[in-house]
Amino acid sequence: MRFFLFFLFFTLCCTTTFSQKKVNTYKYVLVPESYEFTKGKDAYQLNSLTQFLFEKYGFTAFVIGSQLPDDLKDDKCNALSADVTKQPGMFVTKLVISLKDCFGTVIFTSGPGKSREKEFKKAYQEALRNAFKDIEKLNYSYQPVSNKEKAEVVTVPSIPQSSENLSISKKDIENKKPKESANLSLNKTVQATQNSVASDNKEILKKDSEEHAESDTNEAIALKKEVVENKYNSKKLNFILRDFQFQLQPTPSGYIFIQILDSEKKQLGTLVKSSRDTTYLVNAGDYSGVAYFDAFGNLILERVNPATNQLIKDTFARQ
């Protein structure tokens, strides 16, 4: 029993430390204008309170739609995307904070913040402040990732040994003190081969770095043109929602909304540009509503749940 408790404590400590180091590599946090369990922008002042609490604990936070710094405009992957979700509970309000990267991967999830207040505003705000206790424990401090850590590691291939040199010890080769002429010959061969491979690796890294830089620049330009400005282009967009695959095929007036099931495409409806360039009117059965793209290129669909007649928000993760 003691061993189990020690193992559980050790695992929690390692998980917290890993999450802290991971979160520290991101410079900004983006807070949505509204949450799925609330109605309207900044309902109960939860979104503005979220931004305030992030900044209280050392983060630089922005609400989506506000003015962003240039380095965040150029690279949305400099920021984590914050979200707050509500968990079911009897006579208690539970809120959980999650942080995702620009690919939709969850980097950190807090424990549930709880409140037994009966009034919605007081309950939500108290639960949110309690959930932020786990954020406080991260002791966030921005630590940018160096170019050395970002570089792709190229492994030097090992030199296969023949039956003739199996008897030669590694110690003799490393210390360069061969006792026989065969050892000396092998040592020189190994050294010459490693020098040649190292020289080739430098050229590979240089070429790979240039190709990656060009690729990243082109991707940023494409993302800005395709998502931020929402201009018409010929590229198909792929998304995932609750393990289901969806696709948008562009048309002059917007997009065709398609669901992919077992490699077969089923047309659900259309997305038509509204009078505002940033929003689309969705006519697709149960998915009918209003849609727009967020800062990461995800498709956000706001619609009425046909079963409950409640307003819900679906996030189609960009692939």
Buried (B, 14 or more C-beta within 10 A) or exposed (E): EEEEEEEEEEEEEEEBEEBBEBBBBBBBBBBBBBBBBBEEEBBBEBBBBBBEBBEEBBBBBBBBEEEBEEEBBEBBEBBBBBBBBBBEEEEBBBBBBBBBBBEBEEBBBBEBBBBEBEEEEEBBBBBBBBBBEBBEEBEBEEEEEEEEEEEEEBEEEEBEEEEEBEEBEEEBBEEEEBEEEEBBEBBEEBEEBBEEBEEEBEEEBEEBBEEEEEEEEEEBEEBBEBBBEBEEEEEEBBBBBEEEBBBBBBEEEBBBBBBBEEEEBEEBBBBEBBEEEEBBBBBBEEBBBBBBBBBBBBBBBBBEEEEEEEBEBBBBBBB
